[in-house]
Amino acid sequence: MLDIIRDLGAGLSRFTERWVPDSWVICMFLTSVALFLAVFGADVGVEEAVLAWGDGVWILLSLAMQFTIAMVAAYACVSSPTVFRLLDRLASIPDPERPVQAIVLAGCFSLITGYLNWALCLVSCALFVPFVCRRNPSVDIRVLIASAYLGLGTVWHCGLSGSAPLILATPGNPLLDPSSGAPVVDRLFPVTETIFNLFNLLYMVVIGAVGLGVVVALHPRRNAVTLTPEQVNAILPKPPAPEGAPTSPAARMEAFRGWVWLAAILLAYPLGRSI
């Protein structure tokens, strides 16, 4: 039975690699469908539809800025020398002769980071995969990538950065105070009733365990698709190169680490206070 599941997974992988394009192409394809439906299904002029699309992009500026800060901050943390060494040490835990252990490690790493923050999971898991490949050369890269995104596929919305529970706990949210029409909910829902609800916590454990079990079962016993050392080195993140001693007042001011700590405190304190 497991061999059938593995063969099915390999077939689906080959199908998606051949037929599913890049996410940018999917985005623009859906945009084209929306424009087509607006023009031919809602009697909207072409110019009006295009202008509506353009105006709608800028409405997303505040949301896009939040996503950008989260992803840039996560990348800065993960690519630092300290975290680089930590990821390399974590990747060395599994037995190189037992690739399933590497799958379990990547899956658990994804589930934990996905619970903490979706952006941290997205960036850190993508950067963790090359470390696992380097330390575990016999692991199937397709299943490894799938396990590295378990957190985003299963538990992130149950976690601390879940959109719906955080919106429900925010005063003046559009579900409680819509711009038009009747409200969807009649009160705020604190995170003690959503994120930290016992049912949610149990559901998160169950769905995470099921996902982890599936990727373990999917790892092929034969004909695994692996990466060469050259391919691994090409995608392995590089920590910042050490700089020489500053030779000018401007360079010394730029090298002063206090600016980074000041920015971290100014960003972290309001966030911590709101939590």
Backbone as CSV, one residue per row, in Angstrom:
resi,resn,N_x,N_y,N_z,CA_x,CA_y,CA_z,C_x,C_y,C_z
1,MET,0.825,-1.203,0.000,0.000,0.000,0.000,0.864,1.261,0.000
2,LEU,1.917,1.241,0.817,2.799,2.413,0.874,3.525,2.622,-0.450
3,ASP,3.874,1.523,-1.118,4.526,1.653,-2.422,3.599,2.323,-3.433
4,ILE,2.301,2.017,-3.345,1.335,2.659,-4.243,1.280,4.156,-3.970
5,ILE,1.278,4.534,-2.687,1.244,5.953,-2.317,2.512,6.661,-2.796
6,ARG,3.658,5.982,-2.630,4.917,6.598,-3.080,4.925,6.791,-4.590
7,ASP,4.462,5.781,-5.326,4.416,5.896,-6.785,3.447,6.993,-7.212
8,LEU,2.326,7.116,-6.506,1.362,8.176,-6.814,1.979,9.545,-6.559
9,GLY,2.688,9.679,-5.436,3.345,10.947,-5.146,4.391,11.302,-6.183
10,ALA,5.167,10.316,-6.624,6.177,10.570,-7.655,5.519,10.986,-8.970
11,GLY,4.392,10.350,-9.302,3.687,10.717,-10.525,3.130,12.126,-10.467
12,LEU,2.557,12.494,-9.323,2.049,13.858,-9.162,3.171,14.879,-9.232
13,SER,4.340,14.529,-8.677,5.486,15.431,-8.747,5.919,15.659,-10.188
14,ARG,5.989,14.592,-10.965,6.369,14.729,-12.377,5.331,15.564,-13.144
15,PHE,4.049,15.356,-12.829,2.986,16.105,-13.507,3.092,17.598,-13.210
16,THR,3.279,17.961,-11.935,3.341,19.383,-11.583,4.588,20.045,-12.148
17,GLU,5.705,19.322,-12.153,6.919,19.894,-12.723,6.750,20.190,-14.209
18,ARG,5.950,19.384,-14.895,5.779,19.549,-16.327,4.705,20.578,-16.673
19,TRP,3.626,20.643,-15.877,2.470,21.417,-16.289,2.181,22.650,-15.437
20,VAL,2.625,22.700,-14.180,2.292,23.846,-13.320,3.372,24.916,-13.461
21,PRO,2.994,26.129,-13.920,4.001,27.180,-14.126,4.361,27.882,-12.828
22,ASP,5.209,28.893,-12.948,5.629,29.708,-11.812,4.430,30.458,-11.227
23,SER,4.521,30.805,-9.934,3.419,31.491,-9.259,3.085,32.830,-9.906
24,TRP,4.094,33.507,-10.488,3.836,34.770,-11.173,2.913,34.555,-12.371
25,VAL,3.138,33.472,-13.110,2.291,33.169,-14.254,0.870,32.862,-13.793
26,ILE,0.729,32.098,-12.701,-0.596,31.793,-12.162,-1.313,33.073,-11.743
27,CYS,-0.586,33.982,-11.095,-1.168,35.252,-10.657,-1.708,36.044,-11.846
28,MET,-0.905,36.165,-12.899,-1.332,36.945,-14.052,-2.430,36.227,-14.833
29,PHE,-2.427,34.900,-14.822,-3.498,34.149,-15.466,-4.832,34.426,-14.768
30,LEU,-4.823,34.378,-13.427,-6.044,34.666,-12.679,-6.471,36.120,-12.859
31,THR,-5.486,37.031,-12.971,-5.807,38.420,-13.246,-6.515,38.555,-14.595
32,SER,-6.018,37.835,-15.594,-6.654,37.864,-16.911,-8.080,37.330,-16.851
33,VAL,-8.293,36.259,-16.075,-9.637,35.708,-15.930,-10.562,36.726,-15.271
34,ALA,-10.058,37.400,-14.216,-10.876,38.405,-13.531,-11.232,39.560,-14.461
35,LEU,-10.273,40.032,-15.255,-10.547,41.109,-16.209,-11.563,40.658,-17.259
36,PHE,-11.411,39.440,-17.730,-12.347,38.910,-18.726,-13.773,38.850,-18.168
37,LEU,-13.913,38.350,-16.946,-15.236,38.250,-16.331,-15.833,39.630,-16.068
38,ALA,-14.971,40.592,-15.687,-15.472,41.943,-15.441,-15.992,42.583,-16.716
39,VAL,-15.262,42.392,-17.810,-15.634,43.044,-19.074,-16.822,42.352,-19.731
40,PHE,-16.779,41.018,-19.790,-17.809,40.298,-20.537,-18.930,39.735,-19.649
41,GLY,-18.721,39.747,-18.336,-19.758,39.222,-17.454,-20.447,40.259,-16.613
42,ALA,-19.819,41.419,-16.438,-20.415,42.465,-15.597,-20.598,43.777,-16.344
43,ASP,-20.445,43.740,-17.673,-20.652,44.935,-18.506,-19.802,46.122,-18.049
44,VAL,-18.543,45.845,-17.726,-17.596,46.888,-17.332,-16.682,47.166,-18.519
45,GLY,-16.383,48.446,-18.774,-15.487,48.783,-19.859,-14.073,48.323,-19.590
46,VAL,-13.326,48.127,-20.675,-11.940,47.663,-20.524,-11.133,48.659,-19.705
47,GLU,-11.230,49.945,-20.028,-10.474,50.956,-19.291,-10.874,50.982,-17.825
48,GLU,-12.176,50.878,-17.547,-12.643,50.887,-16.165,-12.100,49.695,-15.382
49,ALA,-12.066,48.518,-16.032,-11.558,47.319,-15.363,-10.066,47.445,-15.064
50,VAL,-9.314,47.973,-16.046,-7.874,48.135,-15.848,-7.587,49.145,-14.743
51,LEU,-8.329,50.272,-14.732,-8.123,51.285,-13.691,-8.505,50.739,-12.315
52,ALA,-9.553,49.931,-12.248,-9.944,49.334,-10.974,-8.854,48.398,-10.457
53,TRP,-8.263,47.630,-11.381,-7.165,46.742,-10.972,-5.983,47.558,-10.459
54,GLY,-5.641,48.632,-11.186,-4.517,49.451,-10.766,-4.756,50.125,-9.431
55,ASP,-5.964,50.636,-9.213,-6.269,51.265,-7.920,-6.255,50.233,-6.799
56,GLY,-6.682,49.019,-7.111,-6.725,47.993,-6.074,-5.350,47.577,-5.590
57,VAL,-4.344,47.651,-6.463,-2.984,47.284,-6.058,-2.513,48.152,-4.904
58,TRP,-2.780,49.454,-4.984,-2.258,50.366,-3.971,-3.030,50.292,-2.668
59,ILE,-4.230,49.727,-2.697,-4.962,49.513,-1.452,-4.219,48.502,-0.571
60,LEU,-3.424,47.645,-1.210,-2.720,46.585,-0.488,-1.355,47.027,0.053
61,LEU,-1.047,48.330,-0.025,0.282,48.789,0.389,0.595,48.466,1.849
62,SER,-0.346,48.753,2.744,-0.063,48.503,4.167,0.132,47.017,4.432
63,LEU,-0.707,46.183,3.820,-0.550,44.738,3.990,0.761,44.257,3.379
64,ALA,1.089,44.761,2.176,2.332,44.356,1.520,3.542,44.774,2.348
65,MET,3.475,45.946,2.986,4.585,46.407,3.826,4.765,45.479,5.029
66,GLN,3.659,45.033,5.625,3.764,44.090,6.742,4.434,42.799,6.296
67,PHE,4.010,42.260,5.153,4.613,41.032,4.643,6.095,41.234,4.342
68,THR,6.421,42.389,3.748,7.815,42.662,3.378,8.712,42.735,4.602
69,ILE,8.269,43.464,5.619,9.067,43.580,6.848,9.242,42.213,7.496
70,ALA,8.165,41.435,7.539,8.248,40.116,8.167,9.242,39.225,7.437
71,MET,9.210,39.218,6.107,10.078,38.337,5.338,11.523,38.816,5.352
72,VAL,11.739,40.144,5.260,13.104,40.670,5.304,13.731,40.413,6.671
73,ALA,12.947,40.630,7.738,13.466,40.398,9.087,13.786,38.917,9.297
74,ALA,12.901,38.043,8.801,13.159,36.604,8.937,14.410,36.202,8.168
75,TYR,14.593,36.737,6.961,15.792,36.403,6.173,17.052,36.918,6.868
76,ALA,16.992,38.137,7.427,18.155,38.703,8.111,18.557,37.840,9.304
77,CYS,17.556,37.322,10.019,17.866,36.470,11.174,18.448,35.131,10.738
78,VAL,17.812,34.522,9.747,18.215,33.173,9.344,19.586,33.174,8.682
79,SER,19.924,34.230,7.928,21.197,34.255,7.209,22.343,34.813,8.041
80,SER,22.103,35.128,9.309,23.183,35.616,10.168,24.140,34.470,10.495
81,PRO,25.413,34.778,10.808,26.384,33.704,11.087,25.955,32.776,12.213
82,THR,25.352,33.333,13.275,24.947,32.504,14.411,23.881,31.498,14.004
83,VAL,22.853,31.967,13.308,21.781,31.067,12.880,22.287,30.111,11.803
84,PHE,23.225,30.560,10.968,23.828,29.691,9.953,24.445,28.472,10.622
85,ARG,25.214,28.699,11.675,25.842,27.578,12.381,24.797,26.698,13.063
86,LEU,23.728,27.333,13.590,22.679,26.567,14.254,21.962,25.651,13.264
87,LEU,21.631,26.167,12.087,20.950,25.348,11.080,21.843,24.197,10.613
88,ASP,23.126,24.481,10.458,24.050,23.433,10.033,24.154,22.346,11.093
89,ARG,24.145,22.740,12.356,24.217,21.755,13.435,22.934,20.931,13.505
90,LEU,21.778,21.584,13.325,20.516,20.856,13.329,20.472,19.833,12.190
91,ALA,20.962,20.238,11.019,20.925,19.352,9.854,21.812,18.134,10.033
92,SER,22.771,18.197,10.945,23.678,17.066,11.153,23.119,16.029,12.124
93,ILE,21.936,16.284,12.697,21.362,15.349,13.670,20.952,14.025,13.031
94,PRO,20.248,14.006,11.892,19.825,12.718,11.321,21.009,11.864,10.864
95,ASP,20.783,10.578,10.835,21.755,9.639,10.300,21.749,9.745,8.774
96,PRO,22.872,10.052,8.135,22.894,10.177,6.664,22.447,8.925,5.936
97,GLU,22.543,7.768,6.588,22.122,6.520,5.965,20.623,6.273,6.119
98,ARG,19.933,7.132,6.872,18.491,6.985,7.087,17.802,8.282,6.672
99,PRO,17.508,8.445,5.392,16.958,9.711,4.893,15.608,10.072,5.496
100,VAL,14.854,9.086,5.976,13.556,9.386,6.581,13.737,10.256,7.820
101,GLN,14.848,10.087,8.529,15.107,10.935,9.690,15.241,12.398,9.278
102,ALA,15.838,12.646,8.126,15.946,14.015,7.631,14.568,14.582,7.304
103,ILE,13.665,13.746,6.778,12.300,14.175,6.492,11.590,14.566,7.784
104,VAL,11.747,13.759,8.821,11.112,14.045,10.111,11.667,15.353,10.689
105,LEU,12.969,15.540,10.597,13.582,16.761,11.116,13.037,17.990,10.396
106,ALA,13.021,17.953,9.062,12.530,19.094,8.302,11.056,19.352,8.591
107,GLY,10.272,18.286,8.731,8.858,18.455,9.031,8.621,19.071,10.398
108,CYS,9.324,18.597,11.415,9.184,19.160,12.764,9.639,20.613,12.800
109,PHE,10.730,20.920,12.114,11.225,22.294,12.037,10.161,23.198,11.412
110,SER,9.516,22.717,10.353,8.495,23.494,9.676,7.266,23.691,10.559
111,LEU,6.850,22.657,11.258,5.680,22.760,12.122,5.906,23.758,13.252
112,ILE,7.088,23.739,13.835,7.378,24.656,14.947,7.442,26.094,14.465
113,THR,8.197,26.338,13.385,8.310,27.703,12.873,6.988,28.187,12.292
114,GLY,6.204,27.280,11.682,4.901,27.669,11.161,3.957,28.097,12.272
115,TYR,4.033,27.445,13.414,3.208,27.853,14.556,3.614,29.234,15.054
116,LEU,4.906,29.517,15.049,5.381,30.800,15.568,5.045,31.947,14.630
117,ASN,5.335,31.796,13.330,5.088,32.885,12.386,5.191,32.349,10.965
118,TRP,4.240,32.721,10.113,4.218,32.207,8.747,5.440,32.664,7.954
119,ALA,5.866,33.936,8.135,7.007,34.442,7.373,8.299,33.761,7.812
120,LEU,8.441,33.548,9.121,9.615,32.840,9.627,9.668,31.431,9.043
121,CYS,8.516,30.769,8.981,8.459,29.414,8.416,8.824,29.438,6.938
122,LEU,8.256,30.377,6.195,8.484,30.450,4.755,9.964,30.618,4.428
123,VAL,10.625,31.539,5.134,12.015,31.868,4.819,12.972,30.843,5.433
124,SER,12.792,30.546,6.708,13.752,29.676,7.389,13.731,28.264,6.824
125,CYS,12.548,27.751,6.457,12.482,26.396,5.908,13.127,26.328,4.526
126,ALA,12.926,27.385,3.731,13.567,27.411,2.415,15.087,27.421,2.546
127,LEU,15.601,28.110,3.556,17.044,28.162,3.758,17.572,26.921,4.485
128,PHE,16.672,26.212,5.177,17.101,25.028,5.921,17.295,23.824,5.008
129,VAL,16.528,23.769,3.911,16.588,22.619,3.006,18.006,22.344,2.491
130,PRO,18.768,23.352,2.022,20.127,23.049,1.545,21.033,22.467,2.632
131,PHE,20.871,22.919,3.871,21.678,22.356,4.962,21.372,20.871,5.137
132,VAL,20.069,20.528,5.094,19.675,19.129,5.245,20.212,18.302,4.087
133,CYS,20.147,18.859,2.876,20.658,18.132,1.703,22.161,17.891,1.809
134,ARG,22.884,18.873,2.297,24.336,18.716,2.388,24.717,17.639,3.407
135,ARG,24.002,17.617,4.533,24.312,16.644,5.580,23.684,15.277,5.315
136,ASN,22.647,15.243,4.468,21.935,13.991,4.200,21.776,13.837,2.691
137,PRO,22.824,13.471,1.990,22.804,13.467,0.519,21.864,12.449,-0.096
138,SER,21.382,11.456,0.641,20.515,10.433,0.061,19.031,10.748,0.215
139,VAL,18.682,11.909,0.792,17.280,12.244,0.990,16.655,12.678,-0.336
140,ASP,15.400,12.302,-0.559,14.694,12.684,-1.779,14.317,14.167,-1.685
141,ILE,14.793,14.957,-2.637,14.611,16.401,-2.569,13.148,16.790,-2.683
142,ARG,12.347,16.039,-3.433,10.934,16.366,-3.607,10.171,16.226,-2.290
143,VAL,10.390,15.121,-1.595,9.702,14.889,-0.335,10.252,15.829,0.739
144,LEU,11.544,16.118,0.664,12.141,17.026,1.641,11.512,18.420,1.543
145,ILE,11.327,18.918,0.328,10.708,20.231,0.152,9.261,20.207,0.646
146,ALA,8.547,19.118,0.360,7.171,19.000,0.845,7.121,19.041,2.367
147,SER,8.034,18.323,3.014,8.062,18.311,4.476,8.469,19.667,5.037
148,ALA,9.302,20.399,4.288,9.743,21.709,4.760,8.619,22.740,4.744
149,TYR,7.535,22.452,4.028,6.407,23.383,3.985,5.174,22.814,4.691
150,LEU,5.370,21.827,5.558,4.254,21.289,6.327,3.621,22.351,7.216
151,GLY,4.442,23.202,7.808,3.910,24.215,8.711,2.944,25.151,8.026
152,LEU,3.300,25.583,6.806,2.411,26.466,6.059,1.175,25.729,5.567
153,GLY,1.302,24.438,5.319,0.176,23.684,4.797,-0.761,23.149,5.856
154,THR,-0.348,23.174,7.126,-1.181,22.554,8.157,-1.462,23.487,9.344
155,VAL,-0.443,23.957,10.043,-0.690,24.540,11.374,-0.547,26.055,11.452
156,TRP,-0.082,26.729,10.406,0.223,28.149,10.599,-1.014,28.956,10.984
157,HIS,-2.177,28.593,10.448,-3.372,29.369,10.751,-3.918,29.039,12.131
158,CYS,-3.416,27.976,12.743,-3.744,27.686,14.138,-2.796,28.411,15.093
159,GLY,-1.726,28.993,14.533,-0.656,29.520,15.360,-0.748,30.998,15.658
160,LEU,0.388,31.550,16.078,0.428,32.917,16.586,0.251,33.963,15.506
161,SER,0.395,33.614,14.227,0.234,34.590,13.148,-0.968,34.281,12.269
162,GLY,-1.911,33.473,12.776,-3.117,33.163,12.013,-3.938,34.417,11.735
163,SER,-4.279,34.647,10.493,-4.961,35.887,10.105,-6.340,36.007,10.743
164,ALA,-7.169,34.984,10.591,-8.555,35.058,11.070,-8.649,35.293,12.574
165,PRO,-7.957,34.521,13.420,-8.077,34.775,14.863,-7.538,36.144,15.274
166,LEU,-6.490,36.624,14.595,-5.963,37.946,14.947,-6.915,39.053,14.512
167,ILE,-7.558,38.887,13.353,-8.550,39.876,12.910,-9.735,39.900,13.873
168,LEU,-10.193,38.741,14.295,-11.325,38.679,15.220,-11.011,39.312,16.569
169,ALA,-9.749,39.401,16.929,-9.356,40.006,18.206,-8.996,41.477,18.077
170,THR,-9.068,42.035,16.861,-8.664,43.421,16.620,-9.879,44.343,16.695
171,PRO,-9.850,45.367,17.549,-10.968,46.318,17.608,-11.171,47.025,16.270
172,GLY,-12.436,47.219,15.901,-12.760,47.909,14.661,-12.510,47.099,13.413
173,ASN,-12.390,45.780,13.525,-12.125,44.949,12.348,-13.356,44.940,11.431
174,PRO,-13.158,44.655,10.133,-14.267,44.750,9.178,-15.395,43.755,9.425
175,LEU,-15.150,42.684,10.160,-16.226,41.756,10.484,-17.124,42.296,11.581
176,LEU,-16.543,43.107,12.470,-17.305,43.692,13.567,-17.890,45.050,13.193
177,ASP,-17.150,45.797,12.389,-17.573,47.151,12.004,-17.368,47.341,10.505
178,PRO,-18.213,46.696,9.676,-18.028,46.806,8.225,-18.391,48.188,7.714
179,SER,-17.822,48.542,6.568,-18.122,49.842,5.971,-19.551,49.919,5.473
180,SER,-20.151,48.779,5.146,-21.542,48.734,4.723,-22.128,47.376,5.093
181,GLY,-23.417,47.344,5.347,-24.076,46.100,5.689,-23.985,45.773,7.167
182,ALA,-24.598,44.672,7.523,-24.629,44.249,8.926,-23.317,43.586,9.315
183,PRO,-22.902,43.715,10.580,-21.677,43.051,11.029,-21.823,41.536,11.010
184,VAL,-20.705,40.857,10.775,-20.706,39.404,10.735,-20.677,38.819,12.143
185,VAL,-19.945,39.474,13.053,-19.865,39.047,14.452,-20.345,40.180,15.334
186,ASP,-20.742,39.859,16.559,-21.300,40.876,17.453,-20.361,41.287,18.565
187,ARG,-19.146,40.704,18.592,-18.173,41.067,19.631,-16.786,40.663,19.202
188,LEU,-15.783,41.125,19.948,-14.406,40.695,19.725,-14.212,39.291,20.299
189,PHE,-13.338,38.531,19.650,-12.994,37.196,20.129,-11.520,37.193,20.523
190,PRO,-11.202,37.196,21.817,-9.792,37.193,22.230,-9.108,35.900,21.815
191,VAL,-7.796,35.952,21.732,-7.048,34.780,21.272,-7.161,33.611,22.239
192,THR,-7.593,33.859,23.476,-7.813,32.750,24.401,-8.962,31.866,23.937
193,GLU,-9.855,32.415,23.088,-10.978,31.645,22.571,-10.712,31.075,21.183
194,THR,-9.589,31.427,20.591,-9.278,30.942,19.238,-7.926,30.234,19.227
195,ILE,-6.852,31.004,19.200,-5.519,30.411,19.082,-5.205,29.478,20.256
196,PHE,-5.566,29.887,21.474,-5.230,29.100,22.657,-6.401,28.281,23.160
197,ASN,-7.435,28.117,22.331,-8.535,27.241,22.670,-8.062,25.787,22.638
198,LEU,-8.556,24.975,23.550,-8.089,23.586,23.661,-8.350,22.810,22.380
199,PHE,-9.513,23.016,21.761,-9.801,22.312,20.517,-8.789,22.680,19.443
200,ASN,-8.457,23.956,19.331,-7.488,24.389,18.329,-6.123,23.766,18.582
201,LEU,-5.708,23.711,19.832,-4.409,23.143,20.163,-4.372,21.647,19.838
202,LEU,-5.448,20.931,20.161,-5.491,19.509,19.859,-5.549,19.270,18.347
203,TYR,-6.341,20.084,17.658,-6.427,19.958,16.206,-5.066,20.171,15.562
204,MET,-4.323,21.161,16.055,-3.006,21.464,15.507,-2.064,20.271,15.676
205,VAL,-2.100,19.636,16.830,-1.242,18.477,17.074,-1.621,17.332,16.136
206,VAL,-2.920,17.085,15.986,-3.378,15.964,15.159,-3.037,16.201,13.694
207,ILE,-3.372,17.383,13.161,-3.141,17.639,11.742,-1.649,17.688,11.430
208,GLY,-0.845,18.183,12.382,0.602,18.183,12.186,1.165,16.775,12.164
209,ALA,0.669,15.915,13.056,1.145,14.533,13.097,0.741,13.777,11.837
210,VAL,-0.471,14.020,11.344,-0.920,13.355,10.114,-0.057,13.791,8.928
211,GLY,0.188,15.092,8.817,1.027,15.573,7.728,2.427,15.006,7.789
212,LEU,2.984,14.935,8.998,4.327,14.381,9.154,4.353,12.902,8.774
213,GLY,3.313,12.175,9.157,3.258,10.767,8.799,3.144,10.547,7.296
214,VAL,2.427,11.430,6.614,2.262,11.293,5.167,3.587,11.479,4.440
215,VAL,4.355,12.534,4.794,5.611,12.759,4.087,6.617,11.657,4.388
216,VAL,6.570,11.104,5.588,7.449,9.974,5.904,7.085,8.775,5.025
217,ALA,5.775,8.515,4.861,5.341,7.385,4.041,5.653,7.606,2.564
218,LEU,5.712,8.867,2.128,5.936,9.163,0.722,7.394,9.015,0.299
219,HIS,8.325,9.016,1.234,9.725,8.954,0.827,10.008,7.626,0.129
220,PRO,10.515,7.657,-1.110,10.717,6.415,-1.875,11.851,5.577,-1.299
221,ARG,11.673,4.273,-1.396,12.732,3.355,-0.975,13.752,3.135,-2.077
222,ARG,13.373,3.474,-3.296,14.276,3.302,-4.441,14.077,4.491,-5.389
223,ASN,15.074,4.734,-6.201,15.020,5.802,-7.216,14.728,7.169,-6.616
224,ALA,15.351,7.461,-5.500,15.172,8.783,-4.893,15.841,9.843,-5.759
225,VAL,15.208,11.010,-5.844,15.770,12.138,-6.589,16.600,12.974,-5.624
226,THR,17.901,13.013,-5.837,18.800,13.716,-4.930,19.534,14.833,-5.662
227,LEU,20.192,15.681,-4.897,20.981,16.768,-5.460,22.465,16.430,-5.360
228,THR,23.217,16.888,-6.334,24.668,16.719,-6.297,25.276,17.738,-5.341
229,PRO,26.502,17.499,-4.860,27.141,18.498,-3.994,27.243,19.869,-4.650
230,GLU,27.456,19.910,-5.949,27.539,21.198,-6.651,26.182,21.909,-6.621
231,GLN,25.108,21.183,-6.808,23.779,21.782,-6.763,23.451,22.283,-5.355
232,VAL,23.859,21.530,-4.352,23.598,21.952,-2.973,24.368,23.228,-2.654
233,ASN,25.636,23.287,-3.026,26.441,24.479,-2.758,25.894,25.708,-3.477
234,ALA,25.269,25.493,-4.633,24.733,26.617,-5.395,23.553,27.272,-4.686
235,ILE,22.768,26.499,-3.923,21.597,27.051,-3.241,21.827,27.261,-1.753
236,LEU,22.987,26.888,-1.242,23.268,27.041,0.178,23.432,28.519,0.516
237,PRO,22.709,29.036,1.513,22.859,30.461,1.866,24.259,30.748,2.375
238,LYS,24.746,31.924,2.065,26.089,32.338,2.481,25.978,33.418,3.558
239,PRO,26.616,33.216,4.693,26.590,34.264,5.723,27.388,35.476,5.252
240,PRO,27.102,36.653,5.811,27.830,37.858,5.386,29.333,37.696,5.601
241,ALA,30.089,38.126,4.628,31.550,38.054,4.741,32.047,39.081,5.760
242,PRO,33.005,38.704,6.594,33.535,39.667,7.571,34.212,40.841,6.875
243,GLU,33.935,42.021,7.396,34.505,43.227,6.810,35.782,43.619,7.555
244,GLY,36.638,44.359,6.869,37.860,44.825,7.500,37.588,45.964,8.473
245,ALA,38.629,46.363,9.169,38.494,47.444,10.143,38.121,48.740,9.426
246,PRO,37.157,49.504,9.961,36.765,50.765,9.321,37.931,51.746,9.300
247,THR,38.039,52.472,8.215,39.170,53.392,8.024,38.759,54.855,8.011
248,SER,37.486,55.146,8.182,37.026,56.533,8.168,35.942,56.710,9.222
249,PRO,35.700,57.957,9.657,34.617,58.183,10.631,33.271,57.671,10.133
250,ALA,32.964,57.874,8.842,31.693,57.390,8.306,31.623,55.867,8.382
251,ALA,32.712,55.178,8.051,32.723,53.714,8.097,32.577,53.215,9.531
252,ARG,33.208,53.936,10.494,33.071,53.524,11.894,31.639,53.699,12.370
253,MET,30.979,54.780,11.947,29.577,54.973,12.317,28.691,53.900,11.691
254,GLU,29.004,53.522,10.452,28.223,52.490,9.783,28.439,51.126,10.423
255,ALA,29.624,50.883,10.972,29.936,49.593,11.587,29.415,49.482,13.016
256,PHE,28.916,50.590,13.572,28.430,50.576,14.952,27.160,49.731,15.050
257,ARG,27.202,48.652,15.839,26.079,47.731,15.921,24.922,48.278,16.744
258,GLY,25.166,49.381,17.438,24.096,49.963,18.237,22.896,50.379,17.418
259,TRP,23.116,50.744,16.140,21.985,51.128,15.292,21.036,49.947,15.075
260,VAL,21.620,48.767,14.900,20.794,47.581,14.693,20.003,47.258,15.953
261,TRP,20.675,47.335,17.103,19.985,47.052,18.364,18.888,48.080,18.635
262,LEU,19.146,49.341,18.294,18.122,50.376,18.482,16.890,50.079,17.636
263,ALA,17.111,49.733,16.373,15.983,49.408,15.503,15.227,48.186,16.014
264,ALA,15.973,47.176,16.489,15.335,45.963,16.997,14.468,46.264,18.217
265,ILE,14.981,47.115,19.105,14.215,47.464,20.307,12.973,48.275,19.940
266,LEU,13.142,49.245,19.032,12.011,50.091,18.650,10.914,49.284,17.952
267,LEU,11.288,48.232,17.240,10.291,47.386,16.588,9.721,46.344,17.549
268,ALA,10.577,45.788,18.418,10.157,44.677,19.265,9.303,45.133,20.444
269,TYR,9.620,46.307,21.027,8.881,46.723,22.229,7.403,46.954,21.943
270,PRO,7.041,47.740,20.916,5.595,47.897,20.645,4.914,46.579,20.309
271,LEU,5.608,45.685,19.580,5.026,44.399,19.258,4.803,43.566,20.519
272,GLY,5.829,43.511,21.380,5.686,42.772,22.619,4.613,43.345,23.527
273,ARG,4.510,44.673,23.578,3.499,45.311,24.405,2.100,44.995,23.905
274,SER,1.906,44.972,22.582,0.591,44.663,22.033,0.213,43.208,22.312
275,ILE,1.222,42.306,22.265,0.928,40.909,22.593,0.551,40.756,24.058
